[in-house]
Amino acid sequence: MKKILLLCACAVMTPCLLSAQLSSKEAWKQAAKVEKNIKKTSFPDKRYVITDFGAKPDAPDALCHDAINLAIVTCNQAGGGTVVVPAGTFYTGPITLKSNVNLHLEEGAVLKFDTNPELYEPAVLTRWEGLDCYNLHPLIYAYGETNIAITGKGVVDAQGSMEHWWPMCGAKKYNWKEGMIGQNCGGRARLLAWGESGEPVYKRVFSWKDGMRPQLVNLYRCDRVLVEDVTLKNSPFWTLHPLFCNNLIVRGVTFDNHGPNGDGCDPESCDGVLIENCVFNTGDDCIAIKSGRNRDGRTWNVPSQNIIVRNCKMLDGHGGVVVGSEISGGYKNLFVENCEMDSPNLDRVIRIKTSNCRGGVIENIYVRNIKVGQCREAVLRINLQYENKELCDRNFPPTVRNVLCENIVCTGGSELGVYFVGLEGSDNVYNIQVDNCEFNNVKKAAKDPQEGIFISGGVKDVRFNNLKINGQPVFSPVK
């Protein structure tokens, strides 16, 4: 790959303007329309306290999931309302949400999920890393429900740790040892092969012995969803995974999960999403937007779209706001604003990752007013060569276009400011604009601000309007 070093001086600015300037004003008008169209939850004023159904607090040997699920079903059948988890620690197994039910954890309430994987059988329909399958029942699950919520100041603790759940990822750094059950013992490889071959989904069934860790919360084909104020921690796998959901609000949630694949919030093939006032401290991406992997994602062809992220705080994570990598159904219309990101363990601020295994079009990404302390690699990262060793059909080049980042200030430093890697021999990344941004303490640019920019492969129509690196202006590349 070749680094682009030619600068676009004033006399040769015309080649940089082949695509129209992106309009911030029009983009944020569209964001306001997206928010207005998100339908809200509403619940009858009826309460069902889980202790009235047999749940006992502070009793590790008396799991409460039968009582909690009975309260949920009773509430649902009576027309809906709020199922209350009062203050206290309640030990539980899998919970299934139903329509018109708000599962509310009062302040001081803790749901602690049992770590015995056998408890989460039989398998249910879900997706695992973007591939359709039947896998262990997520700790909290809903399928095809309408008007549901998880709210309150309480804590949902999956009890993932170096002793429970996390070793199943198969990595020695998470305490996996020879002879232990893990996804590296054939389960993950089998699912990837089934995805490539088009194996019917009903045949893709996993048991706990396959080591395929469940999500903490997986909401599948649900409409009008609210997750508000709770703390979600120590997930076996992804933390909050809305899949094929519409009209979703995630507000005031604390995500605390440093396990393997410990993503915070991963909306997949979702439409109409607002994520606001949340705190992310994760072992993987803080927010990762997805739409299916490879053949499965292209077959469904359901993009994620119309997602707003604002007023959030990102600490540790592979990326602050990420699109991909399981993004074969495409993505359009992302609006990110007024967030703070700062950690030596935060790798990137805005990240788009995909490959020619995936296909799909990623477009209309708008980011503004982001305050960054420090991040490890780059403030803005676009990569079309993610996981180049993946075994897959590579005849599906993706496209990334229409990306506008403005008013991003990074004070604490990073290796690079901008890091773009396209596909060789094609211009599949284009119309990228960075306006009024300042990236300071960029290590690669210690001697020359242009060294804070790395662009290779098929990338064109990149415009830097008042971008400064280490206090010096950076000019747009010629292509």
N, C-alpha and C positions, 0 to 999 in steps of 0.2 A: 504494500500500500504506500501511497505517496502523500506526503504532507503538502498542503497547498500553502505556498508562501507569498505568492504574488498579491500585492495590495491594490485596492481600488482607490487610486488618487482621484482628485477632483476632475481631472481632465478625462478620465476614463470611467466615469460613474455609470454611464448608460447601460453597459452589459449587466450590471447588478440589478437592474430594474425591469427585468423581463416579466415578472409577475407583479400584479397590482399591490400597492401598499395595503397592508391589513388595517382594518378600521377598528380601533379599540372602542370607540363610542357605539358603533353598531353592535359589536360583540356583547357588550354589557347590557344593551337594550334587550338582546335575545336572552341573556341570562335571567333578567327580570321576568320575562315571559315564561321561561322554564319553571322558575320558582312559583309563579302564580298558578301554573297548571298542575302542580303536585297536589293530589288529593290527600286530605288529612284523615287520621283515625278519629273515631268517636265511640264512646262506650256508655252503656246504661249505668246508672248510679246504683249498682248492686255489688256487694262485696262477698267474697267467699274465702275465708281464712283457712289456710291449709291445716292448721292444728285442729280445726273442727272436723277434718276428714281423716284424722289419725296420725298426722305428722308430728314427730317428737323432736324437739331441739336438743342439741348437745348429746346425741346418742349415736355414736359411730357405728354401732352394730345393728341399728334399726333404720335401714335405708327408707327414705320418704317418697320415692318416685311413684309408687302406687297411689299414695294419698294425694300427691300433687297432681298427678294425671287424672285422678277421680274428680278433684276440685275443678280442673280445667274442663273436663267433659260435662260436668254438672252445670257449670257456668255457661258453656256453649249451648247446651240443650235448653237452658232457661232463657235464651235470648241474648246472653252476653253480659259482660261486666268486668270486674277486677278480681283476680285471684291474688290474695295477699300472702306474702311471705313475711311474717313478723320478725322482730329482732331476735337474734339467736343464730346458732350454726346448725344447719340442717344438712345431713349427709344423704346423698341421693344417687340414683342411677339415671337412665335416659328419660327426658321429658319431651312430650309432643304437644305443641301448641295447636289450638283450634280457633276457628273464626270468631270474631267479636270478643276475644279474651285479651285482657291486659294482665300479664304476669308482672306483679308489682312487688319489688323488694324494698321493704321499709328500711330506713336508716338503722344500721346495726345488724341487718339480716345478711347471712352468708349462706349460699348454696355451695356445698363442697361435693364434687362429683367423685364417685368411686373410681379407682384406677384399674379395676379388673376388666380387661378388654372383652372377656366372654359375656359380660353383662350387657354389652351393646349389640348383641345379636337378637333376632335375625337382621340381616343386612337390609338396607333401604336404598331407594333410587337416589343417586346424587351424582356429582362430578368430583373427580379427584385429579388435581392438576390439569383441569380443563377437559378431561376425558370421562365420558358417561360410563357409569358402572353401578353395581349394587355393592355398597360397602357398609362398614359398621355404622350403626345408628349414631348420628351426631349427638352430642350431649344434650343440646336443645335443637329440635327439628320441627319443621312444619312443611307440609306439602299441599299446595292448591288452596290455601286458606286466604281469607279476606278480612281486613280490619283486625290486625293483631299487633301486640306491643309487648316489649320488655322494658320496664321503667323502674325508677326509684333510686335511692342513694345506697342500695346494698351492693354486695359483691358476689359475682359468679366466679368461682375458683375451680378450674378443672384439675388442679393438683398435678399438672405436668412438672416433671423435675428430672434430674439426672438418674433417678431411680425408677420413675414411672413415666410411661408414654414416650418421652424423648429418646431413650435408647433405641426404640423401634425404627428410628430413621436410618439406622445402620451405620452411623458414623462413630468412630472410636472417641472423638472428642465429646460426644454426648453419652459416653459410657456404654456403647454397644460392645459386646465381646463375642468371640466365636461360640457358636452353639445357641445364641439367643435368637429369639424371633425378631425379624426386621424386614423392612420393605426391600432391602438389598438381597434377600434370599429368594427372589424370583417374582414377587408380587408386582412390583412396579414395572419391571421389564415385560412381564406378561401383559399388563394393561397397555403399555406403550405399543407393543406388537399388535394387540387386538385393535387398537385405534387405527393403526396403519392399514391393517387388513380389512377393516370394516366388519369385524366380528359382531353379530347381533348383540345388542345391549343386554338382553335377558340372559345371555350366556356369560356375561362378565360379572361373576359373583365372587366376592371375597369373604373369607372368614377372618376371625381374629388371628388365626395362625399365619395369615399372609403379611401381617405387620403393617397394614395400611391404616395409619392413624386417622381418626375421625376429626372433623371440625368441632369447635366448641359450639358455635351457633350456625346452622345451615337452614336457610329459609328458601324453599324451592317453589317456584311458580306462585308466589303470594302477591297480593295487591293491597295497597294501603298498609304500610308497615311503619311502626315507630320504635326505635331503640333509643332510650333517653336516660341519661344521668348515671347509669350503672357502671360498675367497674368490671371488666372482663379480663381475667388473668390466667396465666399458666396453661394455655391451650395445648392439646396434643399436637395440633397442626394449625391451619389457618384459624383465626379467631372468630371473625364475623364474615360469613360467606352467603350473601344474598344471591340467588341464582334464578334467572328468568323472572325477576321481580319488577313491579312497577309501583311508582308512588311510594318511595322509601325515604324516611327521614332518620338520620343518625345524629343525635344532638347531645352534647355534654357528656359523652362516654369517655372513660379512661381505658385505654388498651395497654396492658402490661404483660408482655409475653416475649421472653427471650429464648424460647425453644427453637428447634430447627424448623424451617419453613414457618416461622412464627409471625406471619403477616397479621396486620391489624384488621383492616376492613377491605374486603375484596368483592365489590359488586361485579357480577359476571352476567353478561347479556341482560342488563337491567336498563330501564328507561325511566327517567324522572327521579333523580336522587339528590338529596341535600345532606351534606356532611358538614356540621358546623360545631364550633366550640368544643372540639374533642382534643384529647391529649394522647399521643402515641409514643410508646417506648417499647420497641419491638426487636426481635432477632432477625427479622427479614423486612420486607417492604412495609411501610406504615399504611399507605393506601395503595392498592394495586388493582387497577381496573382491567377486566378480562372479558373474553367472549368466546371461549372454547379453544381447544388445541387441535391444530392440523386438520385431519379429515373430519373429525367430529364437529369441530367448530365451523368448518366450511359447509358441512352438510346442513346443520341447523341454520347457518347464515343469519344469526340474530345478533346485531351489534349491541354493545353498550352505548348509551347515548344520553345526552342532556343531564350531565352531572355537575353539581356545584360543590366546591370545597372552600370553606372560608372560616377565618378566625380560629384556626387549629394550631396546635403546638406539636412539633415533631422533635423528638429527642433521638435515641438510637434507631437505626434502621438502615437497610440497604438503599432505600430511596424514600424521599418524603412523599411526593405524589408521583405514581408510576402508572404508565399504560403498558400492559403486557406482562409476561411474554405470551401467555395463552390468549391471543387476541385475533384468532383466525376469522371470527365473524366481523371484525372491524370495530372502529370506534369513531364517534363524532360528537362534537360539542361538549368540551370540558372547560369549566370556568373555575379558576383557582385564585383566591385573593385574600389578602390581609392575614397571612399565616406567618408564624415564627418557627424557624428551624435552627437547631444549634446542638451539635454534639461531635466530639472527635470520632464517634462510632456511627455517624450518619454519612453514608457514602456519597449520595447525590441528593440534590434538591428536587429537580424535575427530571424524570427519566422516562424515555420511551424505548422499549426493548422488544425486538421481534426478529424474524428470520425468514428465509425463503422456504422453510417448512410450513410457515403459517399462512401466508397470503393475507388478503384483507387490506382495507384502506383505513388509515388513522388520520383524521383531519379535524381542523378547527379546535385547536388547543390554545386557550387564552389564559395567561397568568399575569397577575399584577400585584404590586405592593407586598413583596415578600421580604422579611428581614431575616438574614442568615448570620449566625455567629460564625461557626465553622462547619465545614464538611470535608470529607476525606479526599474524594476524587475530583468531582466537577459539579458546578452549579447547574449546568444544563447538559444532559447527556442523551443523545439519540444514537441508537445502535441497531443496525439491521443485520448484524452478524452475531447474534446472541446464541450461545451454545452450539458452536459450529460442529461439534462432535456428535450431535444428536442423530440417531439413525432414523431417516424419514425421507419421504419424497420431496425433493428440493426444487420442484418446478412451479413454485407459487411465490414469486417475489412480492413482498408487501410494498405499500406506498405510505409515506408520511409526508403530509403537506399542511400548509396553513397553520403555522405555529407562531404565536406572538407572545413574547415575554417582555414585560416592561416594569420599570421601577423595582427591580430586585437589587438589594444591597447586601453584599457579603463582606463582613468586616474581619472575621477571624481567620479566613484563609482556606485554601484548597490546593490541590495539585494543579488543576486546570480550571479555567473559567467555562469554556465551551468545548465539548468533546463530541464530534459527529463522525460516525462511521457508516457509510452507505454500502451498497453492493457494487462490486467492480463491474464496469461495463454497462451500467444503467444509471439513470438519474431519477431514482425513486424517492429521494428526499429533496423537497423543494418548497420554495416560498416560506422561508424561515426568517423571522424578524426579531431582533433584540433591541429594545429601545430604552434609553435613559436608565441604564444599569451601571452599577459599580461593583466590581469584584476586586477586593483588596487582599494583599498578602498571598497572592497566587505564586506558588513556589516555582513553577516552570517558567514564569515570566519575571524572574528576579532581575535579569539583564535586559530583556526586551519584552514589552507588553504583548507583541504579536505571538510570542511563544506560549502565551496563555490560551491560545486557540489551536485546536487540533481538528482538522477536517480531512477525511480521506474517503475514497470510493465515490460513488455516484451521488454527489450532493451539489445542488445548484440553487441559484436565486436566494442566497443568504445575505441579509442586510443587517448591518450594525449601525444604528442611529444613536449617536451619543453614548456609546459603550466605552467605559473606561476600565482598564485593568491596571492595578497598582498605580492609580492616579493618572495614567496616560491614555489618550484616545486610541482606540483600535479600529482599523478600517476593514471594510467588507472584502471578502475574497473575490477574485475575478473568476466567475463561472456561472 
